[in-house]
Amino acid sequence: MTRWNYVSNVSVAFNPFAVVDRVISPANCTLSPSRRNRLAARRMSRVDGLRANSSQFTLGGEPFRILGGSIHYFRVPRAYWEDRLLKMKACGLNTLTTYVPWNLHEPERGVFDFEDQLDLEAYLRLAGRLGLWVILRPGPYICGEWDLGGLPSWLLRDPDMKLRTTYPSFTDAVDSFFNQVIKRVVPLQYSEGGPIIAVQVENEYGSYAKDGEYMPFIKEALLSRGVTELLLTSDNKEGLQRGGVKGALETINFQRLNPNDIKYLDGIQPQKPKMVMEFWSGWFDLWGELHHVFPAEDMVAVVTEILRLDMSINLYMFHGGTNFGFMSGAFAVGMPAAKLMVTSYDYDAPLSEAGDYTTKYRLLRDVFSRYHAQPLPDPPSHRETTAYQPVVIQQHLSLWDSLHFTDKPLKSERPVNMENLPVNNNNGQSYGYTLYETPITSEGTLNSKNNVRDRALVFVGKHFVGVLDFDTQELAVPDGKGKRTLSLLVENCGRVNYGNTLDEQRKGLVGDIEFNKRPLRDFIIRSLEMKPAFVDSLCRSGHWASMRQQPTFPAFFQGKLHVSGSPKDTFIKLPGWSKGVVFVNGKNLGRYWSIGPQQTLYVPGPWLHRGDNQVVVFEEQETDGRIQFSGGGEYGMTVDVQ
């Protein structure tokens, strides 16, 4: 085995990050001129960054192997960033990789958010202070089992939009986004005294590859804005044939090691370092299926072999976290209809959804410790979780009684998909539910013509009739007296995040639906995005009814979780409920669904406080009036990843 001089533990002026904040922040002005000169000299000396000029990487001129792991800042509560990164370092990893989700950072065109939970710079600086290098994966497309692969839904307002191509409307939007994000990370590059040693160009483009000019465009968009560190691409074996771009090192993604794939990578890049950019430590889950696991012993055997072959590695994921809110994506490869991602992104990763140690973590730590000259730091102490006493629901509010808290409804002759609704400063609706209502005067047959995206609860006169989705496209509407209101509450269950159907991910009613073989007309359309301001308005209203009164579904339900001591992580369980969304102190924990496999929703302790905590549940069809808690995540019956 080749002996490596591990830069993460020795030489190359490590830990240089103890002064990163002072080098690049306004605090510089408090330093003496001599101190500023010394810091500037150190920064100037760091010009020989990560290089791929031979069969192994060098960093600062010394041999270097990347031992990386993925943790996404947007999937982990900010209060836990440091805990998770310290656990990464204690496992023997030297490099953090993270995506950058465009849809969160630019929720409306030209409106950018890099604060609080989305403070990318703070996350990267923290990694640096803790002694971790960074490989940044800024997209614009990230896949990641994330809604639309991280692309903002307002792009789809353009009926001719061609995502991930050089279509001008798309490249203009990318330029605007990169203008904001790249200027924030350029000062954090290795050459500037920061932790970023490499930047990835797009993501798995070889599996899409609709435009030969696109990858050169993205590469130039990075370089022209000041990116100077090593550029990488990331693809599976099949994607390697079409996903590269001149001047960027190609890396490979897989879970099971095939020697022929490594030979292929070596053949297209002779005498270059070989890296597994995504070694899949587990797998994602889909509603209605089983919980995927990758046995720890099998995983560690592959990692051991990768290292024996003198390759670099990045564990995707090292810690998965949670798809909070409505951010989970959908899977549509090789099937007629998309299958929907669950809320948890536990991923069967070395750190659990709540950041707990697993068998995988302990086995990996033993493996990685052999590649360090010094003993690994002690892992941080285990964080206690708890199962709080059940919460008894106190009040309910029917969906129909909540509508006056929504934006002004749109009157439209024809259905309008959610992205093209005139809400959010004409950026359309991105997530949640949309209510379509129209008058009918008879019984008959409702046919969706497969234009429901993704799932519609159907009501006549506020009485539930049935569900329309891909599998059920016709419903019988019973007879009634006179003119009645037909209501379709349509949920966006998550946009596809991978594959060739990204351009087709508009949600709501995306075309005509027919009643007795005639297209319905004259709609009133309401956006139910369930943003924090809407939930707060609901909670402050005086319209809630006691549980002594029978609730009318769908409905919002409210209860209080009392925390007497220091708040701890916990998990919500809703065995007597059907399908919906949970909000705790105004934060959207995500979707639950009785079809499983996921049985719990993660509640981070930092999102709770001493005393009474407000819990609001939006439930579509049934409740037993109790919210239960568990001390650990429950993800359902398991199946090995194939």
C-alpha positions in Angstrom: 0.0 0.0 0.0 1.3 3.4 -0.9 2.2 5.5 2.1 0.5 8.9 2.2 1.5 12.0 4.0 -1.9 13.1 5.3 -2.2 16.8 5.0 -5.2 16.8 7.3 -3.0 15.8 10.2 0.4 17.1 9.4 2.3 19.9 7.6 0.9 22.3 5.0 0.4 24.9 7.7 -2.6 23.0 9.1 -4.7 24.2 10.9 -4.7 27.4 8.8 -8.3 28.0 9.5 -7.8 29.2 13.0 -7.4 32.6 11.4 -9.8 32.2 8.4 -12.4 34.5 9.9 -9.8 37.2 10.7 -8.3 37.0 7.2 -11.5 37.5 5.3 -13.8 39.3 7.6 -14.2 43.0 8.6 -12.5 42.1 11.9 -9.3 42.6 9.9 -9.5 46.3 10.6 -8.8 45.6 14.3 -5.5 44.0 13.6 -2.2 45.8 13.7 -0.5 46.4 10.3 2.2 43.9 11.1 -0.4 41.2 12.0 -2.3 41.9 8.8 0.9 41.6 6.8 1.8 38.3 8.3 -1.7 37.0 7.6 -1.5 38.3 4.0 1.8 36.6 3.6 0.4 33.3 4.7 -2.5 33.6 2.3 -0.1 34.5 -0.5 2.0 31.4 0.3 -1.0 29.1 -0.3 -0.9 29.1 -4.0 -0.3 25.4 -4.6 -3.7 24.0 -3.9 -5.3 20.6 -4.7 -3.6 19.3 -7.9 -4.3 16.3 -10.1 -1.1 16.2 -12.1 -0.2 12.6 -11.4 -1.8 9.4 -10.2 -2.4 10.9 -6.7 -3.6 14.2 -5.5 -1.2 16.7 -4.0 -2.2 19.6 -1.7 0.4 22.2 -0.9 2.9 20.1 -2.9 2.4 17.1 -0.6 0.6 13.8 -1.4 -3.0 13.9 -0.3 -5.9 11.5 -0.3 -9.4 12.9 0.0 -11.4 11.2 2.8 -14.6 13.0 2.4 -18.2 12.9 3.6 -21.4 14.7 2.5 -23.4 16.7 5.1 -25.9 19.3 3.7 -26.3 22.4 5.8 -29.9 22.8 4.6 -30.9 19.4 5.9 -29.4 19.9 9.4 -30.5 22.4 12.0 -27.9 25.1 12.3 -27.5 24.5 16.0 -26.2 21.1 15.1 -23.8 22.0 12.3 -20.8 21.9 14.7 -21.8 18.6 16.3 -22.1 16.9 13.0 -18.8 18.2 11.6 -16.9 17.3 14.8 -18.3 13.7 14.5 -17.1 13.7 10.9 -13.6 14.7 11.9 -13.6 12.2 14.7 -14.4 9.5 12.2 -11.2 10.2 10.4 -12.5 12.2 7.4 -10.6 15.3 6.2 -13.0 16.8 3.7 -16.6 18.0 3.8 -18.7 18.1 0.6 -22.0 19.9 0.3 -24.5 20.9 -2.3 -26.0 24.4 -2.6 -29.8 24.4 -3.1 -30.7 27.1 -5.6 -34.4 26.8 -4.8 -33.9 27.8 -1.2 -31.4 30.5 -1.8 -33.5 32.2 -4.5 -37.2 31.5 -3.6 -38.4 34.3 -5.9 -36.5 35.6 -8.9 -34.0 38.2 -7.8 -34.8 37.6 -4.0 -31.8 35.9 -2.3 -31.5 34.3 1.1 -28.2 33.5 2.7 -29.2 34.0 6.3 -29.6 31.8 9.4 -30.2 28.2 8.3 -29.0 29.1 4.8 -25.8 30.9 5.8 -23.5 29.1 3.5 -20.4 31.2 4.3 -20.8 30.5 8.1 -21.1 26.7 7.4 -17.9 26.7 5.3 -16.0 28.8 7.8 -17.1 26.5 10.5 -15.7 23.5 8.6 -12.5 25.4 8.2 -12.2 26.2 11.9 -12.7 22.6 12.7 -9.9 21.5 10.4 -11.9 20.2 7.5 -11.3 20.9 3.8 -14.3 21.5 1.5 -15.4 20.3 -1.9 -18.2 22.7 -2.9 -21.0 21.4 -5.3 -22.9 24.6 -6.2 -25.0 23.2 -9.0 -27.0 24.9 -10.3 -28.6 21.4 -10.4 -27.9 19.1 -7.4 -30.2 16.1 -7.7 -29.9 15.0 -4.0 -33.5 13.6 -3.8 -34.5 17.3 -3.5 -37.4 19.0 -5.2 -36.6 19.5 -8.9 -33.0 18.8 -8.1 -32.7 22.1 -6.3 -33.8 24.2 -9.3 -36.4 26.9 -8.4 -39.9 26.1 -9.6 -40.4 29.7 -10.9 -38.2 28.7 -13.9 -41.2 26.6 -15.1 -43.3 29.7 -15.6 -41.7 29.8 -19.0 -43.8 27.3 -21.1 -40.7 26.7 -23.3 -38.2 26.3 -20.5 -35.4 23.8 -21.2 -33.6 23.2 -17.9 -29.9 22.3 -17.7 -29.3 23.5 -21.3 -28.0 26.8 -22.8 -31.6 27.9 -23.4 -31.3 31.7 -22.8 -33.9 32.0 -20.1 -32.2 29.3 -18.1 -28.6 30.6 -18.5 -29.7 34.1 -17.6 -31.2 32.8 -14.4 -28.1 30.7 -13.7 -25.9 33.8 -14.2 -28.0 35.8 -11.7 -27.8 33.0 -9.1 -24.0 32.5 -9.6 -23.5 36.2 -9.3 -24.7 35.9 -5.7 -23.4 32.5 -4.6 -19.9 32.5 -6.1 -18.9 35.9 -4.8 -19.6 34.5 -1.3 -17.4 31.5 -1.7 -14.5 32.9 -3.7 -12.9 34.4 -0.5 -13.1 31.0 1.1 -10.9 29.2 -1.4 -7.7 27.5 -0.5 -5.7 30.2 -2.3 -7.3 32.9 -0.2 -6.6 31.1 3.1 -9.9 29.3 3.2 -11.0 25.6 3.2 -12.4 25.1 -0.3 -10.0 22.9 -2.2 -12.2 21.9 -5.2 -15.4 22.9 -6.9 -17.7 20.6 -8.8 -19.1 21.6 -12.2 -22.8 20.8 -12.3 -23.8 17.3 -11.2 -24.2 14.0 -13.0 -24.7 15.7 -16.3 -23.8 12.6 -18.2 -27.1 11.1 -17.2 -28.9 14.1 -18.8 -26.6 15.4 -21.5 -29.2 17.3 -23.7 -26.8 20.1 -24.7 -23.1 19.8 -25.6 -22.5 23.5 -24.9 -24.0 23.4 -21.4 -21.1 22.0 -19.3 -18.6 24.5 -20.9 -21.0 27.3 -20.0 -21.2 26.2 -16.4 -17.4 25.8 -16.2 -16.9 29.3 -17.6 -19.5 30.7 -15.3 -17.4 29.4 -12.3 -14.0 30.5 -13.7 -15.2 34.0 -14.8 -16.4 34.7 -11.3 -13.1 33.9 -9.6 -13.1 30.2 -8.9 -9.5 29.1 -9.1 -9.4 25.8 -7.3 -9.5 22.3 -8.9 -12.6 21.6 -10.9 -14.3 18.2 -10.8 -17.3 16.5 -12.4 -19.3 13.6 -11.0 -21.0 10.8 -12.9 -21.9 7.1 -12.7 -20.1 4.8 -15.1 -22.6 5.3 -17.9 -22.6 9.1 -17.4 -18.8 9.3 -17.6 -19.0 9.0 -21.4 -21.0 12.3 -21.7 -20.6 14.2 -18.4 -17.1 15.5 -18.5 -15.8 18.9 -19.5 -12.3 19.8 -20.6 -10.2 21.0 -17.7 -12.1 19.3 -15.0 -11.2 16.0 -13.3 -13.8 13.3 -13.8 -14.9 11.3 -10.8 -17.2 8.3 -10.5 -20.3 7.4 -8.4 -21.3 3.9 -7.2 -22.2 1.6 -4.4 -20.8 -1.7 -5.5 -17.3 -1.7 -6.8 -16.8 -3.1 -10.3 -13.2 -3.3 -11.3 -14.1 -2.7 -14.9 -15.6 0.7 -14.0 -12.3 1.7 -12.3 -10.4 0.5 -15.4 -12.6 2.6 -17.6 -12.1 5.7 -15.4 -8.3 5.1 -15.5 -8.5 4.6 -19.3 -10.2 8.0 -20.0 -7.9 9.8 -17.5 -4.5 7.9 -17.5 -2.1 9.0 -14.8 -4.8 11.0 -12.9 -6.0 10.5 -9.3 -9.1 8.3 -9.1 -11.9 9.4 -6.8 -15.3 8.1 -5.9 -17.2 11.3 -5.5 -20.4 9.6 -4.4 -19.9 6.3 -2.6 -23.5 5.6 -1.6 -23.4 4.6 2.0 -27.1 3.8 2.0 -30.1 4.7 -0.1 -33.2 6.9 -0.2 -36.8 5.7 0.6 -40.1 6.1 -1.3 -43.6 6.3 0.1 -45.4 3.0 -0.1 -42.2 0.9 -0.3 -39.7 -0.5 2.2 -36.8 1.2 4.1 -33.6 0.6 2.2 -30.5 -0.5 4.1 -26.9 -1.2 3.0 -25.5 -3.7 5.5 -22.6 -2.2 7.5 -20.2 -5.1 6.8 -20.9 -4.9 3.0 -20.4 -1.1 3.0 -17.1 -1.2 5.0 -15.8 -4.0 2.7 -16.2 -1.7 -0.3 -14.7 1.3 1.4 -11.7 -0.9 2.4 -11.2 -2.0 -1.2 -11.5 1.6 -2.5 -8.8 2.7 -0.1 -6.6 -0.4 -0.9 -6.7 0.7 -4.6 -5.2 4.1 -3.5 -8.4 6.0 -4.5 -9.9 9.0 -2.8 -13.5 8.7 -1.5 -16.5 10.8 -0.5 -19.2 9.1 1.5 -22.6 10.1 0.2 -24.1 10.5 2.7 -22.0 10.7 5.9 -25.1 12.2 7.6 -28.3 12.6 5.6 -30.5 14.7 7.9 -34.1 15.6 6.9 -36.1 16.9 4.0 -37.8 19.5 6.1 -40.9 21.2 4.7 -42.0 20.2 1.2 -38.5 19.7 -0.1 -38.4 16.0 -0.8 -38.2 15.0 -4.5 -39.6 12.2 -6.6 -38.2 9.3 -8.5 -39.3 8.5 -12.1 -36.6 6.4 -13.8 -37.9 3.4 -15.7 -41.5 3.8 -14.5 -44.7 5.4 -15.9 -45.3 7.7 -12.9 -43.1 9.3 -10.3 -42.7 7.7 -6.9 -42.5 10.1 -4.0 -39.5 10.6 -1.6 -40.2 10.4 2.1 -39.4 13.2 4.5 -36.5 11.5 6.3 -33.1 11.5 4.6 -31.6 9.2 7.1 -30.2 7.3 4.1 -28.9 4.5 6.4 -25.8 6.7 6.7 -23.0 6.4 9.3 -24.7 9.2 11.3 -28.4 8.7 11.8 -31.1 11.3 10.9 -30.7 12.7 14.4 -26.9 12.6 14.3 -26.5 9.4 16.4 -23.6 7.0 16.0 -24.3 3.8 14.2 -22.4 0.5 13.6 -21.3 2.0 10.2 -19.7 4.9 12.0 -17.8 2.7 14.4 -16.5 0.4 11.7 -15.6 3.3 9.4 -13.7 5.0 12.2 -11.6 1.9 12.6 -10.8 1.8 8.9 -10.0 5.5 8.5 -7.8 5.5 11.6 -5.3 3.4 9.8 -4.8 6.2 7.3 -3.7 8.8 9.9 -0.3 9.4 11.4 -1.9 10.6 14.7 -4.7 9.2 16.8 -8.2 10.5 15.8 -9.9 13.0 18.1 -12.4 11.5 20.5 -16.0 11.6 19.1 -18.3 14.1 20.7 -20.6 12.7 23.5 -23.9 11.2 22.5 -26.9 13.6 22.5 -29.8 12.3 24.5 -33.2 12.0 22.8 -36.5 11.5 24.6 -40.1 10.3 24.1 -42.3 13.1 25.4 -45.7 12.4 26.9 -48.5 12.3 24.2 -50.1 15.6 23.3 -53.9 15.6 23.3 -55.3 17.7 20.5 -57.3 20.7 21.9 -58.7 22.4 18.9 -59.4 22.0 15.2 -60.1 24.3 12.3 -61.6 23.1 9.0 -59.7 23.8 5.8 -62.8 25.5 4.5 -62.7 27.9 7.5 -59.1 28.7 6.9 -59.4 30.0 3.3 -59.8 33.6 4.2 -56.2 33.5 5.5 -54.9 32.7 2.0 -54.0 35.1 -0.8 -56.7 36.5 -2.9 -58.1 33.7 -5.1 -57.7 33.7 -8.9 -60.8 33.5 -11.1 -59.9 31.6 -14.3 -61.9 30.1 -17.1 -59.4 27.2 -17.3 -57.2 25.4 -14.7 -53.8 27.1 -14.0 -50.9 25.1 -12.8 -49.4 26.2 -9.5 -46.2 27.7 -10.9 -48.2 30.1 -13.1 -50.5 31.4 -10.4 -50.2 35.2 -9.8 -48.8 34.8 -6.2 -45.5 35.4 -4.5 -44.8 38.6 -6.5 -45.7 36.7 -9.7 -43.3 34.0 -9.1 -46.1 31.4 -8.8 -46.6 28.8 -6.1 -43.8 26.4 -5.4 -44.9 23.9 -2.9 -47.9 22.6 -0.9 -51.5 22.4 -2.0 -53.7 24.2 -4.5 -57.5 24.3 -4.2 -59.5 24.4 -7.5 -63.3 25.0 -7.2 -65.9 25.1 -9.9 -69.8 24.7 -10.0 -71.6 21.5 -11.2 -75.3 20.9 -11.4 -75.6 17.1 -11.9 -74.2 13.7 -11.1 -71.7 12.2 -13.4 -68.2 11.0 -14.0 -65.1 13.1 -13.3 -62.0 12.2 -15.5 -58.7 13.8 -14.7 -57.2 13.0 -18.2 -54.0 12.4 -16.2 -53.7 16.2 -15.5 -53.6 16.0 -11.7 -50.1 16.5 -10.3 -49.8 14.8 -8.0 -52.8 13.8 -5.9 -56.2 15.4 -5.5 -58.8 15.1 -2.8 -62.2 15.6 -4.4 -65.1 17.1 -2.6 -68.7 18.0 -3.7 -70.3 20.5 -1.4 -67.4 19.9 1.0 -68.2 16.2 1.2 -65.3 13.9 0.4 -65.9 11.9 -2.8 -62.5 10.3 -3.5 -58.9 10.6 -4.6 -57.5 11.3 -8.1 -53.9 10.5 -8.9 -51.9 8.6 -11.6 -53.5 5.3 -10.6 -57.1 6.6 -10.3 -58.2 8.9 -13.0 -62.0 8.6 -12.9 -64.4 9.2 -10.0 -68.2 8.9 -9.9 -69.9 12.1 -8.5 -73.2 11.4 -6.8 -76.4 13.2 -7.5 -77.5 16.2 -5.5 -79.8 19.1 -5.4 -79.2 22.1 -7.6 -75.9 23.9 -8.1 -73.0 22.5 -6.0 -69.3 23.3 -5.7 -66.8 20.7 -6.9 -63.5 21.1 -5.1 -60.2 19.5 -5.9 -57.4 19.9 -3.3 -54.3 19.1 -5.3 -51.0 18.4 -3.6 -47.6 18.8 -5.1 -46.0 15.7 -3.5 -42.5 16.5 -4.8 -41.0 17.2 -8.1 -38.8 14.7 -9.9 -35.1 15.3 -9.1 -33.3 13.0 -11.5 -33.9 11.9 -15.1 -35.1 13.3 -18.3 -38.5 14.7 -17.2 -37.3 17.8 -15.3 -39.0 20.1 -17.8 -42.4 18.4 -17.1 -42.6 19.0 -13.4 -45.4 21.6 -13.3 -47.8 20.9 -10.5 -51.5 21.3 -9.6 -53.9 20.9 -12.5 -51.7 21.0 -15.6 -54.5 20.7 -18.2 -58.3 20.2 -18.5 -60.3 17.8 -16.4 -63.6 16.5 -17.7 -67.0 16.1 -16.1 -69.3 13.9 -18.2 -66.8 14.2 -21.0 -66.8 18.0 -21.1 -63.9 20.1 -19.9 -64.7 21.9 -16.6 -64.6 25.7 -16.7 -64.9 28.8 -14.4 -62.5 28.0 -11.6 -61.7 29.8 -8.4 -58.1 28.8 -7.5 -56.5 29.3 -4.1 -52.8 28.8 -3.2 -52.2 26.9 0.1 -48.5 27.0 0.3 -48.7 26.9 4.2 -45.8 29.3 4.7 -45.0 30.3 8.3 -47.0 33.6 8.1 -50.1 31.6 7.1 -49.7 29.1 10.0 -49.1 31.9 12.4 -52.3 33.7 11.2 -54.2 30.5 11.7 -52.9 30.1 15.3 -53.8 33.6 16.3 -57.3 33.5 14.9 -60.4 33.0 17.0 -62.0 30.5 14.7 -60.8 27.3 16.2 -63.4 24.8 17.6 -63.1 22.5 20.6 -62.5 18.8 19.9 -65.9 18.3 21.5 -67.3 19.3 18.1 -66.8 16.8 15.3 -64.1 18.0 12.9 -64.7 18.4 9.2 -61.8 17.2 7.0 -59.4 18.3 5.8 -58.5 20.3 8.9 -55.8 21.8 11.0 -55.4 20.5 14.6 -53.6 22.2 17.4 -52.1 21.0 20.6 -49.4 22.0 23.2 -46.2 20.0 23.9 -45.0 20.9 27.4 -41.2 20.7 27.9 -40.2 21.1 31.5 -36.5 20.8 31.3 -33.9 21.4 28.6 -35.4 20.5 25.2 -34.2 17.3 23.7 -34.5 15.8 20.2 -37.6 13.7 19.8 -39.7 12.1 17.0 -43.4 12.5 16.4 -45.6 9.5 15.7 -49.1 9.7 14.3 -50.5 6.1 14.2 -54.1 7.2 14.3 -53.7 9.7 11.5 -53.7 9.4 7.7 -51.7 11.9 5.7 -50.6 15.5 6.2 -48.0 17.9 7.4 -46.7 18.8 10.9 -45.6 22.3 12.2 -43.8 22.8 15.5 -43.4 26.3 16.7 -44.1 27.4 13.1 -41.4 25.2 11.5 -42.6 22.7 8.9 -41.2 19.3 9.9 -42.4 17.7 6.6 -45.0 15.2 5.4 -46.3 12.1 7.1 -48.3 9.3 5.4 -49.7 6.2 7.0 -48.6 4.0 3.9 -45.0 4.2 5.2 -42.3 3.1 5.4 -41.4 6.2 7.5 -43.3 6.1 10.8 -41.8 9.2 12.6 -41.0 12.8 12.0 -37.8 14.2 13.5 -38.2 17.1 15.9 -34.8 18.8 16.6 -34.4 19.8 20.3 -33.2 23.4 19.3 -36.6 24.0 17.7 -38.3 23.4 21.0 -38.2 25.6 24.1 -39.1 25.3 27.8 -42.8 25.5 28.5 -45.5 25.1 26.0 -44.6 24.4 22.3 -47.2 24.8 19.6 -47.9 21.8 17.5 -50.2 22.2 14.4 -51.1 19.2 12.2 -52.7 19.5 8.8 -54.6 16.2 8.3 -56.4 15.2 5.2 -58.8 12.5 6.3 -58.7 11.1 9.9 -57.3 11.5 13.4 -57.4 9.8 16.8 -56.8 13.2 18.5 -53.4 12.3 19.9 -49.8 13.1 18.9 -47.4 10.5 20.2 -43.6 10.7 20.6 -40.6 8.3 20.2 -37.0 8.5 21.4 -35.7 7.3 18.0 -36.5 7.3 14.3 -38.7 4.5 13.0 -38.4 3.9 9.3 -40.4 0.8 8.7 -39.6 -2.7 7.4 -36.3 -3.0 5.7 -34.9 -4.3 2.4 -31.3 -4.5 1.3 -30.3 -2.1 -1.4 -30.0 -4.0 -4.7 
